[in-house]
Structures are given as structure tokens and as C-alpha cells.
Amino acid sequence: MEKRVYNFSAGPSTLPEDVLKEVQRDLLNYADTGMSITEMSHRSKAYMAVNAEAQSLLRELLNIPDNYYVLFVQGGASQQFSCVPLNLLGKNNKADYLDTGNFAHKAIEEATNYGDIHVACSSKADKYTYIPKTFDIRPDTAYVHIASNNTIFGTRFNTFPKTKAPLVADMSSEILSREINVSDFGVIYAGAQKNIAPAGVTIVIARKDLVDDTQNIMPICPTMLKWKTQADKDSLYNTPPCFAVYVAMLVFRRLKATGGVKAIQAINEEKAQLIYDYIDNSKLFKSAVAREDRSIMNIPFVTGDLDLDAKFVKEAEQNALCTLKGHKLVGGMRASIYNAMPIEGVKKLVEFMAKFERENG
């Protein structure tokens, strides 16, 4: 295999090397079918087995109760910004949103097309550097929406709001990275291209009573955006993103074999602490994020000098530490250390940060 780099991209992100090798092995002949997973019918026994195993493994990894559907849909998490109100505002046209980052804000903007949307809190004025601790949630709201981890700004909910209405969470950049209680949520959704698989499949975990109550569905909701459409057909209503679901299955197998979510959470916390410890003791690198709200998936940092930041990114890439440039809304650098980033990659990054500081500090 050609030399691989440490890829710190926020998404699409790095995948486990052993999974990629398995994909490479199966690409021409999956499960002795004589064809690739990308060529076979989604109605074939071979693919239906993939679909079933992927669902079963995800249920096991997240301990998803039986009263929840697990759906594999298309369109990315951004499409769910529309799907959420379209599937939940049919009876009560009110929803409350917590504005804690760029994608949380985009979800708000999209939802306002469909109903009475109230912003229950916002840290936008402070550049999303913290998670608000108090929320102005209306007593008659249909649901409360959050983005549990903020990819661009590097914050997360360490504890989740306790709400009377169903809590809906975009978990795209942290799903399967830490233990959660699925029963605390009405709906969880996540694009796969950060912690699970290539772009193409989106996970929706939705409480059955919310999905099955057709009065919750807005009359204008297109058939393909109805969660019930996919729930009734086991995510096989139309041709699904078969390749992405197949890779997700392999990643789920690997996560289970390495001890599940509890084990990967401990590794993720160790990786994040290595970087945060260095930043906190550095005279060159800085973090603007409130310590109590720091993400363990996405870690933005800066030197305070735009030219020095650019130099860091360029020299890091020359040392096989790639995709560290920060998002344009924040600048600086960002290390995304999803499940598949090995601890060796994080150690190499910290070593390079120390070298760079000695030479430029």
C-alpha cells in the first residue's frame, strides 16, 4: 500500500485502514457473488443482509431500544434540516432551536420555512465559543432541536437539555464517539462522513410513536422525505446508498470488536487531552473555546498570526499531517480526531506543534 498520511479533515474524514483494505479486497467480488457491492440490486439477498447487519450492529452499539426506528437515508444531515420540521410540525407548528454553531444556525434558517421557529438560546454574538446553559423553551413546543457537537467551532453539549418536548439532535460530527442514552431523544440524525462511512448515507434514529403518527407529518412533505416512507420499507423504498451502508457495516463490526462505544470514548478522550494539554501549556498556540464545552472530536486553535498559521498548515502537510487548515469562519487550524484517527497520529501532531513552537515561538 502506498504511504498514507494522517488526515485531520473535518469531513469527509479518515477511515480505518483495515476497513479500507477489506473494501479493496471485496471490491470486485463481494461475498462470492461475483460482483461488487456497487453493482448488485438492493433487493438481492446479499445486499439485504448488509442492510440488516448494519442496522443490527448500530442498534447494539448505541443500545437503541425497540421503540425506535433505524433508518438509512440520503441527502446528508443538511437535508434533515428540512425533514425534521416536515415530519414533526404537522399537529403543532411550533419548534424551539438552540443556536450553538454554524450547522445549528443553518437548521434554524431552514426550519423557518415551515413553521413558528423560536431560538431558545444563542452564543452567536460570542462567535459560538461556548454552549449556553439556560434555555427559553416554550411549554407548547413540538420539539427542541440541538446540534450536539459543533464541527467548526469545537464545542459540544457535555450534558443534554432535559425537555418535556422530544429532543432532536444532529450528531453528525460525534455519533458513536461517546456513550449516550438514546431514550433521552426523540430523534437523532447524523451524516456518515465523519465517524461512520463515506458521504452518501445519513443515519436517522427516530422514536416510533413520532414517526407512526401521520398527523405529525406536514401535508407538504414529499414522499421521499417522510421518515415513515423509509420505516415502512426498512430503508429499501428506493435504491439506497449501498456502498456507504456496506462501509458503515464494516466500521460497525470493527467498533464492536474493539470494545464498542465505551472503549472508543476512552480513546477519544485520551487523544483530545493530549492536544488540549499542549495548547493549555503553550505560549504560541491558543484556544478560544470555553474549557467546559470543548469538543473531543474537533479542536480549533490559532497562533494569533495569520502568516504563522498558514506556515503551520503548510509545514504540517509536508510532515504528512494533512487537512489542518481551520474553517474560514474561524481561521487558524483545526484538528478533527474522529474515531478512526489513531492515537499515533495525534502524538505526531503534538510533536510537530512542539517543534514548530521551538522554531517560531
C-alpha positions in Angstrom: 0.0 0.0 0.0 1.2 3.5 -0.8 2.3 5.7 2.0 -0.7 7.1 3.9 -0.9 10.5 5.8 -2.6 11.4 9.0 -5.8 13.1 7.7 -7.3 15.6 10.2 -10.2 16.6 7.9 -13.5 17.6 9.4 -15.3 15.5 6.8 -15.2 13.6 4.7 -12.7 12.2 7.2 -10.3 9.4 7.6 -11.5 5.8 7.7 -9.9 2.8 9.4 -7.1 1.4 7.3 -8.1 -2.2 7.9 -11.6 -1.3 6.7 -10.3 0.2 3.6 -8.2 -2.9 2.9 -11.4 -5.0 3.4 -13.2 -2.8 0.9 -10.3 -3.2 -1.5 -10.4 -6.9 -1.2 -14.2 -7.1 -1.8 -14.5 -4.6 -4.5 -14.6 -7.0 -7.4 -16.3 -9.9 -5.7 -18.4 -9.3 -2.6 -19.4 -12.4 -0.6 -18.7 -14.7 -3.6 -21.4 -13.1 -5.6 -19.0 -12.4 -8.5 -19.8 -8.7 -8.4 -19.1 -5.5 -6.5 -21.5 -4.3 -3.8 -21.9 -1.2 -6.1 -23.3 -3.4 -8.9 -25.8 -5.6 -7.2 -29.5 -5.0 -6.7 -30.6 -3.6 -3.4 -33.3 -6.3 -3.4 -30.7 -9.1 -3.6 -30.1 -11.4 -0.7 -26.5 -10.3 -0.4 -27.3 -6.6 -0.1 -30.4 -7.1 2.1 -28.1 -9.0 4.5 -25.8 -6.0 4.6 -28.7 -3.7 5.3 -29.9 -5.9 8.1 -26.5 -6.4 9.7 -25.7 -2.7 9.6 -29.0 -1.9 11.4 -28.5 -4.6 13.9 -24.9 -3.6 14.8 -25.9 0.1 15.2 -28.7 -0.9 17.5 -26.2 -2.9 19.6 -23.5 -0.3 19.6 -25.9 2.5 20.8 -28.2 0.2 22.8 -31.1 1.5 20.7 -34.5 0.5 22.3 -37.0 -1.5 20.2 -39.4 1.5 20.1 -37.0 3.4 17.8 -36.6 3.0 14.0 -33.1 2.9 12.5 -33.2 4.4 9.0 -30.5 4.8 6.3 -31.5 7.7 4.1 -29.8 10.0 1.6 -29.3 13.8 1.3 -26.9 14.3 4.2 -27.7 15.9 7.5 -28.4 19.1 5.7 -31.5 17.5 4.1 -32.7 16.6 7.6 -32.8 20.3 8.4 -35.9 20.2 6.3 -37.0 16.6 7.2 -37.2 17.4 10.9 -39.9 20.1 10.7 -41.7 18.4 7.8 -42.1 15.2 9.8 -42.8 16.7 13.2 -44.7 20.0 12.8 -48.0 18.6 11.4 -50.0 18.9 14.6 -48.2 21.8 16.3 -46.5 24.3 14.2 -44.0 25.4 16.9 -40.4 24.3 17.4 -37.6 25.6 19.6 -33.9 25.6 18.4 -30.7 26.1 20.3 -28.3 28.2 18.3 -24.8 27.0 19.2 -22.9 26.8 15.9 -22.9 27.1 12.2 -24.9 23.9 11.4 -27.3 24.6 14.3 -27.9 28.0 12.8 -28.4 26.5 9.3 -31.0 24.2 10.7 -32.8 27.2 12.2 -32.8 29.0 8.9 -34.2 26.0 7.1 -36.9 25.3 9.7 -38.3 28.8 9.5 -39.6 27.9 6.0 -42.1 25.5 7.6 -43.2 26.8 11.0 -43.0 29.1 14.0 -39.4 28.6 15.0 -38.1 30.1 18.3 -34.4 30.5 19.1 -34.3 29.4 22.7 -30.6 30.4 23.2 -27.7 31.6 21.1 -23.9 32.0 21.5 -23.6 33.5 18.0 -22.7 37.0 19.4 -19.7 35.4 21.1 -18.6 33.6 17.9 -20.0 30.3 19.3 -17.2 29.8 21.7 -19.4 28.3 24.4 -22.6 26.4 25.0 -25.4 28.4 26.7 -26.5 26.9 30.0 -30.1 28.4 30.1 -32.8 28.0 27.5 -36.0 29.8 26.9 -38.1 26.8 25.8 -41.8 27.3 25.2 -44.1 24.9 27.1 -46.2 24.0 24.0 -43.3 23.5 21.5 -43.5 20.4 19.3 -39.8 19.6 19.7 -36.4 21.1 20.7 -33.5 20.9 18.3 -29.8 20.9 19.1 -26.5 20.2 17.3 -24.8 18.1 19.9 -21.2 18.8 18.7 -20.2 21.8 16.7 -17.7 20.8 14.0 -16.5 24.3 13.0 -16.2 26.0 16.4 -15.2 23.0 18.5 -17.8 22.9 21.2 -20.2 20.3 22.4 -23.0 19.6 24.9 -21.4 17.7 27.7 -24.9 17.2 29.2 -28.1 17.4 27.2 -31.1 19.6 27.9 -33.9 17.9 29.8 -37.0 18.8 27.8 -40.7 17.9 28.0 -40.9 18.0 24.2 -39.0 15.5 22.2 -35.3 16.4 21.9 -34.0 16.2 18.3 -30.2 16.1 17.8 -27.9 16.5 14.9 -25.0 14.2 15.9 -23.2 14.2 12.6 -19.7 15.0 14.0 -19.8 12.9 17.1 -22.1 9.9 16.7 -20.6 6.7 18.2 -17.8 8.7 19.8 -19.2 8.7 23.3 -21.9 6.9 25.2 -25.4 8.4 25.1 -28.9 7.3 26.3 -30.9 7.1 23.1 -34.1 7.2 25.1 -33.3 10.8 26.1 -34.0 11.8 22.4 -37.0 11.8 20.1 -34.8 11.8 17.0 -31.1 11.5 16.4 -29.7 12.1 12.9 -26.1 12.1 11.5 -24.3 12.3 8.2 -22.0 9.4 8.0 -18.9 11.0 6.5 -17.2 11.9 9.8 -17.3 8.8 12.1 -19.0 6.1 10.0 -18.6 5.8 6.3 -18.1 7.7 3.0 -20.6 10.5 2.2 -23.9 9.2 0.9 -25.8 7.7 3.8 -27.4 9.5 6.7 -28.5 7.8 9.9 -31.9 8.6 11.4 -32.8 7.1 14.7 -36.4 8.1 15.5 -38.9 7.1 18.1 -41.7 5.0 16.5 -44.6 6.9 18.0 -43.4 10.1 16.4 -42.9 8.5 13.0 -46.1 6.4 13.0 -48.4 9.3 14.0 -49.1 10.5 10.5 -50.7 13.7 11.9 -47.1 14.8 12.8 -46.3 14.9 9.0 -46.9 18.2 7.3 -49.1 17.8 4.2 -46.5 19.4 2.0 -43.8 16.8 3.0 -42.6 15.0 -0.2 -42.9 11.2 -0.1 -39.1 10.7 -0.2 -38.6 13.0 2.8 -41.1 11.2 5.0 -39.4 9.0 7.6 -42.4 6.7 7.6 -41.8 6.0 3.9 -38.4 4.5 4.7 -39.5 3.0 8.0 -42.3 1.0 6.3 -39.8 -0.3 3.7 -36.9 -1.0 6.0 -34.8 1.8 4.3 -35.3 0.0 0.9 -38.1 2.1 -0.6 -35.8 3.1 -3.4 -32.2 2.3 -4.2 -30.2 3.2 -1.1 -26.6 4.4 -1.0 -25.5 0.7 -1.0 -21.7 1.3 -0.9 -21.8 3.7 2.0 -24.1 1.4 4.0 -21.7 -1.5 3.3 -18.7 0.5 4.6 -20.8 1.5 7.6 -21.4 -2.1 8.4 -17.6 -2.8 8.3 -16.9 0.2 10.6 -19.6 -1.0 13.0 -18.1 -4.5 13.0 -14.7 -3.0 13.8 -16.0 -0.8 16.6 -17.8 -3.7 18.2 -14.6 -5.8 18.0 -12.6 -3.0 19.7 -14.9 -2.8 22.7 -17.7 -0.7 21.5 -18.6 2.9 22.2 -17.4 2.8 25.8 -13.9 1.8 24.7 -13.7 4.3 21.9 -14.8 7.1 24.2 -11.9 6.4 26.5 -9.5 6.5 23.5 -11.1 9.7 22.1 -10.8 11.5 25.5 -7.1 10.5 25.7 -6.5 11.8 22.2 -8.2 15.1 22.9 -6.5 15.6 26.2 -3.1 15.2 24.5 -3.8 18.2 22.3 -5.6 20.3 24.9 -2.8 19.8 27.4 -0.3 21.0 24.9 -2.3 24.1 23.9 -3.0 25.0 27.5 0.7 25.0 28.3 1.8 26.6 25.0 3.0 30.2 24.7 2.3 30.1 21.0 -1.0 28.2 20.4 -4.3 29.3 21.8 -7.9 28.0 22.0 -10.9 30.4 22.2 -13.4 27.7 23.3 -14.7 27.6 26.9 -12.9 24.7 28.6 -16.1 23.1 30.0 -17.6 23.0 26.5 -14.6 21.6 24.5 -15.3 19.0 21.8 -13.3 15.8 21.8 -13.8 15.5 18.1 -13.0 18.9 16.6 -10.2 21.0 18.1 -9.7 24.5 16.6 -6.6 26.5 17.6 -4.6 29.6 16.4 -1.3 31.3 16.9 -2.8 34.8 16.6 -0.7 35.5 13.5 -2.3 34.7 10.1 1.0 34.2 8.4 2.2 31.9 11.1 -1.0 29.9 10.9 -0.5 29.5 7.1 3.1 28.4 7.7 2.0 25.9 10.3 -0.6 24.3 7.9 1.9 24.2 5.0 4.7 22.6 7.1 2.4 20.2 8.8 1.3 18.9 5.4 5.0 18.4 4.5 5.2 16.2 7.5 2.2 14.0 6.5 -0.2 15.9 8.9 -2.9 16.9 6.4 -6.1 19.0 6.3 -5.4 21.0 9.4 -6.5 24.4 8.0 -9.3 25.9 10.1 -12.7 26.7 8.7 -13.0 30.1 7.0 -15.4 31.3 9.8 -12.7 30.7 12.4 -9.4 30.6 10.7 -6.3 29.2 12.2 -6.1 25.4 12.5 -8.5 22.6 13.3 -7.6 19.0 14.2 -10.6 16.7 13.7 -9.8 13.5 15.6 -12.7 11.2 14.9 -12.9 7.5 15.9 -10.6 6.4 13.0 -7.8 8.8 13.8 -5.2 6.6 15.6 -3.6 7.9 18.8 -0.2 7.7 16.9 -1.5 10.5 14.6 -2.4 12.7 17.5 1.0 12.2 19.1 2.7 13.1 15.8 0.7 16.3 15.6 1.6 17.3 19.2 5.3 16.5 18.4 5.1 18.7 15.4 3.4 21.5 17.3 6.2 21.5 19.8 8.8 21.5 17.1 7.0 24.4 15.3 6.8 26.4 18.6 10.5 25.9 19.3 11.3 27.2 15.8 8.7 30.0 15.6 7.6 30.8 19.1 
